Amino acid sequence: MMERNNMKYILHTAIVLLLSFSCLALYIVYLQVWKADWLAEHPMNRRAAIAENSILRGSILDCNGEALALSPAAGERRYPYGRIMAPVTGYLDDTIGSTGVEAYKGPELSGHSRLLGRLGPIAQLFSSAHGDDVHLTIDAALQKTAYEALGERRGAVVMLDAASGAILVLASRPSFDPSDIQARWNSLRQDEDSPLLNRALQGLYPPGSTIKPLILDAALENGVTDTKEIFDCTGKLEVGDSIIHESHGAVHGRLDIEHALIESCNTTFGTLALRLGGKKLAKAFRRFGFEESAQGDLQEAAAHLPDFEEIGQGDTAQVGIGQSTLLVTPLHMALLAAAFANDGIVMKPYMIDRVVTPSGITLEQHRSEKWFEATTSTRASLIRGFMEEVVQEGTGTAAAIRGVHVAGKTGTAENPGEDHAWFIGSAETKGRKVAFAVLVENSGGGGTEAAPIARKLIEKLQDD
């Protein structure tokens, strides 16, 4: 009897041990397969950082092969463009971790592909003494132009190729020098100007009048107006207990939708938003991708949209002029401009073009892909034409360049403190269609503060 009981205890113990080992094995598989990428990219993962002591980290290069980050020796990292490129390269530090491309492509830069990373310590058997190089779509000369054009003001500039989605400029100011991030970490975190914030991707702002091309597209799609209707602007629009005024007390008088966009007439666009109502406005913002955000190598913050199902008349009219609780990123406003520049199609934005081994073998090559269809080609062409007139004779003349088709929309967004200045648009130069968004915080009018920055970028694009 005792021997039988002993055998039963042994069997139970064996079953418990077997179940325990099975759970442990399943958890290891879970970590190595399903969670491998997340763990590899986590800022607190020290394995890649420790590997820096023995591996010559790969370089981060712009679209012309200009070095943005490089390692002259193992464990050493240099950033030739410093603050200018910090929103792109991010930083790398043994203690603090990493951000930007340094984080997103950390395994590749350290010579560990994501596939090898799943092998854990075994990956060391296949590791290289030199990391892979990461080639970006960013143009260093354009990035420098944008950064310097912002001057000492806070703001962001985004420029992308409308036909492919390739990001050419991703500038944010104020910024930081990635080379001494650890020494200045505490002061950077406490700085009220938030230099660690990538305003191009993570900054959320009311778009002001730059949202009006979207409102016009929605109004035309839903048939609440047409190109022949004449509006009468008396300088203000009364909505219940609230009043929407024209900028600088202007009275535009009688005008059609083309001239309403050229003059940035608040009365007209507040009226159009009221006609559309919450549900149709929600559909329009959904069509233009504001319910989604770019991820992967860009990590864009999600837009803050009003509750369109519960929105009141006053807020509805305010949405028509880019106010209310509407908050967006500069990147997404550049994508809005790209929709009209690219016949209604928005390509998925990206910044990493390819990954190349030290021996010259391309491990990864980006392929452009359609993200969503925001509007029809016909409406895109019509509204783009109106936006060209904004630059030729309206509020965006500071961006006009002789011989170049520049389309744009200015914005002056109200917020606590001084107004934000916006300018979004597109240009065709040297057979290339680019779209852009310029934001200058607390600086005043978009036509005087933001549009000249776009002009400098387009001129630099022409010179190159």
C-alpha positions as CSV (number, residue, x, y, z in Angstrom):
1,M,0.0,0.0,0.0
2,M,2.8,2.4,0.9
3,E,4.6,1.7,-2.3
4,R,1.4,2.4,-4.3
5,N,1.0,5.8,-2.4
6,N,4.7,6.7,-3.2
7,M,4.1,6.0,-6.8
8,K,1.0,8.2,-6.8
9,Y,3.0,11.1,-5.2
10,I,5.8,10.7,-7.7
11,L,3.3,10.7,-10.6
12,H,1.5,13.9,-9.2
13,T,4.9,15.6,-8.7
14,A,5.9,14.6,-12.3
15,I,2.7,16.1,-13.7
16,V,3.1,19.4,-11.7
17,L,6.7,19.7,-13.0
18,L,5.7,18.9,-16.5
19,L,2.9,21.5,-16.4
20,S,5.4,24.0,-14.9
21,F,8.0,23.4,-17.6
22,S,5.3,23.6,-20.3
23,C,4.1,27.0,-19.0
24,L,7.6,28.2,-18.9
25,A,8.3,27.0,-22.4
26,L,5.1,28.6,-23.7
27,Y,6.0,31.9,-22.0
28,I,9.5,31.8,-23.6
29,V,7.9,31.2,-27.0
30,Y,5.5,34.1,-26.3
31,L,8.4,36.4,-25.5
32,Q,10.6,35.3,-28.4
33,V,7.9,35.4,-31.0
34,W,5.0,37.7,-30.2
35,K,6.7,40.2,-27.9
36,A,10.2,40.1,-29.5
37,D,9.9,43.3,-31.6
38,W,8.3,45.2,-28.7
39,L,11.0,44.1,-26.3
40,A,13.8,44.8,-28.8
41,E,12.5,48.4,-29.4
42,H,11.8,49.2,-25.7
43,P,13.9,52.2,-24.5
44,M,14.9,50.3,-21.3
45,N,16.3,47.3,-23.2
46,R,20.0,47.5,-22.3
47,R,21.1,44.5,-24.4
48,A,21.6,46.6,-27.6
49,A,23.2,49.4,-25.6
50,I,25.7,47.0,-24.0
51,A,26.5,45.7,-27.4
52,E,27.7,49.2,-28.4
53,N,30.9,48.6,-26.4
54,S,32.1,46.0,-28.8
55,I,30.2,46.8,-32.1
56,L,30.8,49.8,-34.4
57,R,27.3,51.1,-34.7
58,G,26.0,51.8,-38.2
59,S,25.4,55.3,-39.5
60,I,22.1,57.1,-40.1
61,L,22.3,58.9,-43.5
62,D,20.0,61.3,-45.3
63,C,18.7,60.8,-48.8
64,N,22.0,62.1,-50.3
65,G,24.2,60.0,-48.1
66,E,25.0,62.8,-45.7
67,A,25.8,61.4,-42.2
68,L,23.3,62.4,-39.6
69,A,24.7,60.0,-36.9
70,L,27.9,58.0,-37.0
71,S,30.3,56.1,-34.8
72,P,34.0,56.8,-35.3
73,A,34.8,54.1,-32.7
74,A,32.8,51.5,-30.8
75,G,30.9,53.1,-28.0
76,E,31.2,56.6,-29.5
77,R,28.3,58.4,-31.2
78,R,28.5,61.7,-33.1
79,Y,25.7,63.8,-34.5
80,P,27.1,66.3,-37.1
81,Y,23.8,68.2,-37.3
82,G,23.1,68.3,-33.6
83,R,19.9,70.1,-32.7
84,I,18.8,70.3,-36.3
85,M,18.4,66.6,-36.7
86,A,17.5,65.6,-33.2
87,P,13.8,65.2,-33.9
88,V,14.8,62.7,-36.6
89,T,17.8,60.8,-35.2
90,G,16.6,60.9,-31.6
91,Y,19.3,60.2,-29.0
92,L,21.2,57.1,-27.7
93,D,22.3,56.7,-24.1
94,D,23.2,53.8,-21.9
95,T,21.3,55.1,-18.9
96,I,18.4,57.1,-20.5
97,G,17.7,54.8,-23.4
98,S,17.0,55.9,-27.0
99,T,14.4,57.6,-29.2
100,G,13.8,58.4,-32.9
101,V,15.6,56.4,-35.5
102,E,18.2,55.4,-32.9
103,A,15.5,53.5,-31.1
104,Y,13.3,52.3,-34.0
105,K,16.3,50.9,-35.9
106,G,18.5,50.1,-32.9
107,P,18.8,46.4,-33.6
108,E,19.9,47.0,-37.2
109,L,22.3,49.8,-36.3
110,S,23.8,47.5,-33.7
111,G,24.2,44.7,-36.2
112,H,21.3,42.6,-34.9
113,S,18.4,42.0,-37.2
114,R,15.0,41.5,-35.7
115,L,15.0,37.9,-36.7
116,L,18.3,37.3,-34.9
117,G,17.0,39.3,-31.9
118,R,14.5,36.6,-31.3
119,L,17.2,34.1,-30.7
120,G,18.4,35.9,-27.6
121,P,22.0,35.1,-26.5
122,I,22.4,32.7,-29.4
123,A,22.2,35.7,-31.7
124,Q,25.8,36.6,-30.6
125,L,27.1,33.7,-32.7
126,F,25.8,35.5,-35.8
127,S,26.5,39.1,-34.8
128,S,28.7,41.4,-36.9
129,A,31.5,43.7,-35.7
130,H,29.8,46.5,-37.7
131,G,26.2,47.6,-37.6
132,D,24.0,48.2,-40.6
133,D,23.5,51.7,-42.1
134,V,20.0,53.2,-42.2
135,H,19.2,55.5,-45.1
136,L,16.5,58.0,-44.6
137,T,14.3,60.0,-47.0
138,I,15.1,63.2,-45.0
139,D,17.0,65.9,-47.0
140,A,19.6,67.4,-44.6
141,A,19.9,70.7,-46.6
142,L,16.1,71.2,-46.5
143,Q,15.9,70.3,-42.8
144,K,18.6,72.9,-42.0
145,T,16.7,75.5,-44.0
146,A,13.5,74.8,-42.1
147,Y,15.2,74.8,-38.7
148,E,17.0,78.1,-39.4
149,A,13.9,79.7,-40.9
150,L,12.0,79.1,-37.6
151,G,14.7,81.3,-35.9
152,E,14.3,81.4,-32.1
153,R,10.5,80.8,-32.3
154,R,8.9,77.6,-31.2
155,G,7.3,75.6,-34.0
156,A,7.5,72.7,-36.5
157,V,7.9,72.2,-40.3
158,V,7.0,69.1,-42.3
159,M,7.6,68.6,-46.0
160,L,6.9,65.3,-47.9
161,D,6.8,64.0,-51.4
162,A,3.1,63.9,-52.1
163,A,3.4,61.1,-54.7
164,S,5.3,58.6,-52.5
165,G,4.8,59.7,-48.9
166,A,8.6,60.2,-48.3
167,I,9.3,62.6,-45.5
168,L,11.8,65.3,-46.6
169,V,11.7,67.6,-43.6
170,L,10.7,66.9,-40.0
171,A,11.9,69.9,-38.1
172,S,11.0,71.0,-34.6
173,R,12.2,73.9,-32.5
174,P,13.4,74.3,-29.8
175,S,15.5,71.2,-29.9
176,F,18.4,69.5,-28.1
177,D,21.9,68.2,-28.9
178,P,21.9,64.4,-28.8
179,S,25.6,64.4,-28.1
180,D,25.2,65.6,-24.5
181,I,21.7,64.4,-23.7
182,Q,22.7,62.7,-20.4
183,A,24.6,65.8,-19.0
184,R,21.6,68.1,-19.7
185,W,18.8,65.6,-19.1
186,N,17.3,67.2,-16.0
187,S,17.4,70.7,-17.4
188,L,15.9,69.5,-20.7
189,R,13.0,67.8,-18.9
190,Q,12.3,70.8,-16.8
191,D,12.5,73.4,-19.6
192,E,9.1,75.0,-20.0
193,D,9.7,75.3,-23.8
194,S,9.7,71.5,-24.0
195,P,12.8,70.9,-26.3
196,L,12.4,67.1,-26.0
197,L,8.9,67.3,-27.6
198,N,8.9,66.5,-31.3
199,R,6.4,69.2,-32.3
200,A,6.1,67.9,-35.9
201,L,4.8,64.5,-34.7
202,Q,3.7,64.9,-31.1
203,G,2.5,68.5,-30.9
204,L,-1.2,69.0,-31.0
205,Y,-2.6,72.4,-32.1
206,P,-5.9,73.9,-33.3
207,P,-5.5,74.1,-37.1
208,G,-7.4,77.4,-37.5
209,S,-8.3,78.3,-41.1
210,T,-6.0,75.6,-42.6
211,I,-8.9,73.2,-42.0
212,K,-11.1,75.1,-44.5
213,P,-10.1,73.1,-47.6
214,L,-11.4,70.0,-45.8
215,I,-14.7,71.8,-44.9
216,L,-15.1,72.9,-48.4
217,D,-14.5,69.4,-49.8
218,A,-17.1,68.0,-47.3
219,A,-19.6,70.7,-48.3
220,L,-19.2,70.0,-52.0
221,E,-19.4,66.2,-51.5
222,N,-22.6,66.5,-49.5
223,G,-24.2,69.0,-51.8
224,V,-24.7,71.7,-49.1
225,T,-23.2,74.3,-51.5
226,D,-21.8,74.6,-55.0
227,T,-19.4,76.8,-56.9
228,K,-22.3,79.2,-58.0
229,E,-23.7,80.0,-54.5
230,I,-23.1,83.5,-53.3
231,F,-22.6,84.2,-49.5
232,D,-23.0,87.5,-47.8
233,C,-20.3,88.2,-45.2
234,T,-21.3,91.0,-42.8
235,G,-18.2,90.5,-40.7
236,K,-19.7,88.2,-38.1
237,L,-21.8,85.0,-37.8
238,E,-24.2,84.8,-34.9
239,V,-24.8,81.2,-33.6
240,G,-27.1,81.1,-30.6
241,D,-25.3,83.1,-27.8
242,S,-21.9,83.1,-29.6
243,I,-20.6,85.2,-32.4
244,I,-17.8,84.3,-34.9
245,H,-16.0,87.4,-36.1
246,E,-13.9,87.9,-39.2
247,S,-10.2,88.4,-38.7
248,H,-9.2,92.0,-38.1
249,G,-12.8,93.1,-38.4
250,A,-13.0,92.4,-42.1
251,V,-16.3,92.5,-44.0
252,H,-16.0,90.5,-47.2
253,G,-19.5,91.3,-48.6
254,R,-20.8,89.0,-51.4
255,L,-18.5,86.2,-52.5
256,D,-18.6,82.6,-53.8
257,I,-16.8,79.7,-52.2
258,E,-13.6,80.2,-54.2
259,H,-13.2,83.8,-52.9
260,A,-14.4,82.7,-49.5
261,L,-11.3,80.4,-49.4
262,I,-9.1,83.1,-50.9
263,E,-10.2,85.6,-48.3
264,S,-10.5,82.9,-45.5
265,C,-14.0,84.0,-44.7
266,N,-15.1,82.7,-41.3
267,T,-18.7,83.5,-41.9
268,T,-18.9,81.3,-45.0
269,F,-17.1,78.3,-43.4
270,G,-18.9,78.5,-40.2
271,T,-22.1,78.4,-42.2
272,L,-21.0,75.4,-44.2
273,A,-20.1,73.5,-41.0
274,L,-23.6,74.3,-39.6
275,R,-25.2,72.9,-42.8
276,L,-23.1,69.8,-42.6
277,G,-23.8,69.0,-39.0
278,G,-21.9,66.7,-36.7
279,K,-22.3,63.4,-38.5
280,K,-21.2,64.7,-41.9
281,L,-18.3,66.5,-40.4
282,A,-17.3,63.3,-38.6
283,K,-17.4,61.4,-41.9
284,A,-15.2,64.1,-43.6
285,F,-12.5,64.0,-40.9
286,R,-12.6,60.2,-41.2
287,R,-12.1,60.4,-45.0
288,F,-9.0,62.5,-44.5
289,G,-7.5,60.1,-42.0
290,F,-7.8,62.2,-38.8
291,E,-9.1,59.1,-36.9
292,E,-5.8,57.4,-37.7
293,S,-2.2,58.3,-36.9
294,A,1.1,57.4,-38.6
295,Q,3.1,54.8,-36.6
296,G,6.2,52.8,-37.3
297,D,9.1,55.1,-37.8
298,L,7.0,58.2,-37.2
299,Q,5.0,57.5,-34.1
300,E,2.5,60.4,-34.6
301,A,0.2,61.5,-31.8
302,A,-3.5,60.9,-32.4
303,A,-5.6,63.9,-33.3
304,H,-8.2,65.2,-30.8
305,L,-11.6,65.4,-32.5
306,P,-14.8,66.9,-31.0
307,D,-17.6,64.5,-30.0
308,F,-19.5,65.0,-33.3
309,E,-22.5,63.0,-32.0
310,E,-23.0,65.5,-29.1
311,I,-21.6,68.7,-30.6
312,G,-23.7,71.8,-30.2
313,Q,-24.3,74.5,-32.9
314,G,-21.7,76.9,-31.6
315,D,-18.9,74.3,-31.6
316,T,-20.0,73.0,-35.0
317,A,-19.5,76.5,-36.5
318,Q,-16.2,76.7,-34.7
319,V,-15.0,73.4,-36.2
320,G,-15.7,75.0,-39.6
321,I,-12.9,77.5,-38.9
322,G,-10.6,75.0,-37.2
323,Q,-11.3,75.9,-33.6
324,S,-13.5,74.3,-30.9
325,T,-11.7,71.3,-29.3
326,L,-10.1,70.2,-32.6
327,L,-6.3,69.5,-32.2
328,V,-4.0,68.2,-34.9
329,T,-0.3,67.5,-35.6
330,P,1.7,69.4,-38.2
331,L,2.4,66.0,-39.9
332,H,-1.3,65.4,-40.5
333,M,-1.9,68.9,-41.8
334,A,0.9,68.2,-44.4
335,L,-1.0,65.0,-45.3
336,L,-4.2,67.1,-45.7
337,A,-2.3,69.3,-48.2
338,A,-0.9,66.2,-49.9
339,A,-4.4,64.9,-50.5
340,F,-5.2,67.9,-52.7
341,A,-1.8,67.8,-54.4
342,N,-2.0,64.1,-55.2
343,D,-5.5,63.9,-56.8
344,G,-7.2,62.9,-53.6
345,I,-4.8,60.0,-52.7
346,V,-2.8,60.1,-49.5
347,M,0.3,57.9,-49.5
348,K,1.5,56.4,-46.2
349,P,4.2,58.6,-44.8
350,Y,7.6,57.1,-44.1
351,M,11.1,58.3,-43.2
352,I,13.2,55.1,-43.4
353,D,14.1,54.3,-47.0
354,R,16.4,51.3,-46.7
355,V,18.8,49.3,-44.4
356,V,22.2,48.3,-45.9
357,T,24.8,46.0,-44.5
358,P,28.5,47.0,-44.3
359,S,29.1,44.8,-47.4
360,G,26.5,46.8,-49.4
361,I,23.6,44.3,-49.3
362,T,20.2,45.9,-48.9
363,L,18.3,44.1,-46.2
364,E,15.2,46.3,-46.3
365,Q,13.8,48.6,-49.0
366,H,10.7,50.6,-48.5
367,R,7.9,50.4,-51.0
368,S,5.4,53.3,-51.2
369,E,1.8,52.4,-50.5
370,K,-1.5,54.1,-50.6
371,W,-2.9,54.9,-47.2
372,F,-6.4,56.2,-48.0
373,E,-8.4,58.0,-50.6
374,A,-9.5,61.3,-49.1
375,T,-11.4,62.8,-51.9
376,T,-12.1,62.6,-55.6
377,S,-9.6,63.7,-58.2
378,T,-12.1,66.3,-59.5
379,R,-12.6,67.9,-56.1
380,A,-8.9,67.8,-55.3
381,S,-8.1,69.6,-58.5
382,L,-10.8,72.2,-58.0
383,I,-9.8,73.0,-54.4
384,R,-6.1,72.9,-55.3
385,G,-6.8,75.5,-57.9
386,F,-8.5,77.7,-55.2
387,M,-5.5,77.2,-53.0
388,E,-3.2,78.4,-55.8
389,E,-5.3,81.6,-55.9
390,V,-4.8,82.0,-52.1
391,V,-1.1,82.3,-52.8
392,Q,-1.5,84.4,-55.9
393,E,-4.0,87.0,-54.6
394,G,-5.2,86.0,-51.1
395,T,-3.8,85.6,-47.7
396,G,-0.8,83.5,-48.8
397,T,1.1,85.8,-51.2
398,A,4.2,85.6,-49.0
399,A,4.7,82.1,-50.4
400,A,4.4,83.0,-54.1
401,I,7.3,82.1,-56.3
402,R,7.4,83.2,-60.0
403,G,7.3,80.1,-62.3
404,V,6.3,77.7,-59.5
405,H,2.7,76.4,-58.9
406,V,2.4,77.0,-55.2
407,A,-1.0,76.2,-53.5
408,G,-1.6,77.0,-49.9
409,K,-3.9,78.0,-47.0
410,T,-3.0,80.2,-44.2
411,G,-4.3,79.8,-40.6
412,T,-4.3,81.9,-37.5
413,A,-5.3,79.6,-34.7
414,E,-6.7,81.0,-31.4
415,N,-5.5,79.4,-28.2
416,P,-4.5,80.5,-24.7
417,G,-1.9,83.2,-25.3
418,E,-0.9,84.6,-28.7
419,D,-2.3,83.0,-31.8
420,H,-0.5,80.2,-33.6
421,A,0.6,80.8,-37.2
422,W,-0.1,78.1,-39.8
423,F,0.6,77.6,-43.5
424,I,-0.1,74.4,-45.4
425,G,0.1,73.7,-49.1
426,S,1.9,72.1,-52.0
427,A,4.3,73.0,-54.8
428,E,5.3,71.5,-58.1
429,T,9.0,72.0,-58.9
430,K,11.5,70.0,-61.0
431,G,8.8,67.5,-61.8
432,R,8.1,66.8,-58.2
433,K,5.0,67.4,-56.0
434,V,5.7,68.3,-52.4
435,A,3.3,69.0,-49.6
436,F,4.1,70.9,-46.4
437,A,2.8,72.3,-43.2
438,V,4.5,75.1,-41.2
439,L,3.5,76.0,-37.7
440,V,4.9,78.8,-35.6
441,E,3.7,78.9,-32.1
442,N,2.3,82.1,-30.6
443,S,3.6,84.3,-33.4
444,G,0.5,85.8,-35.1
445,G,-0.8,85.6,-38.6
446,G,-0.1,82.6,-40.8
447,G,0.4,84.8,-43.9
448,T,3.1,86.8,-42.4
449,E,4.9,84.3,-40.1
450,A,4.5,80.8,-41.6
451,A,4.1,81.4,-45.3
452,P,7.6,82.9,-45.8
453,I,9.1,79.8,-44.2
454,A,7.4,77.6,-46.9
455,R,8.7,79.9,-49.6
456,K,12.3,79.5,-48.3
457,L,11.9,75.7,-48.4
458,I,10.6,75.7,-52.0
459,E,13.3,78.0,-53.1
460,K,15.9,75.7,-51.5
461,L,14.3,72.8,-53.3
462,Q,14.7,74.6,-56.6
463,D,18.3,75.5,-55.9
464,D,19.2,71.9,-55.2
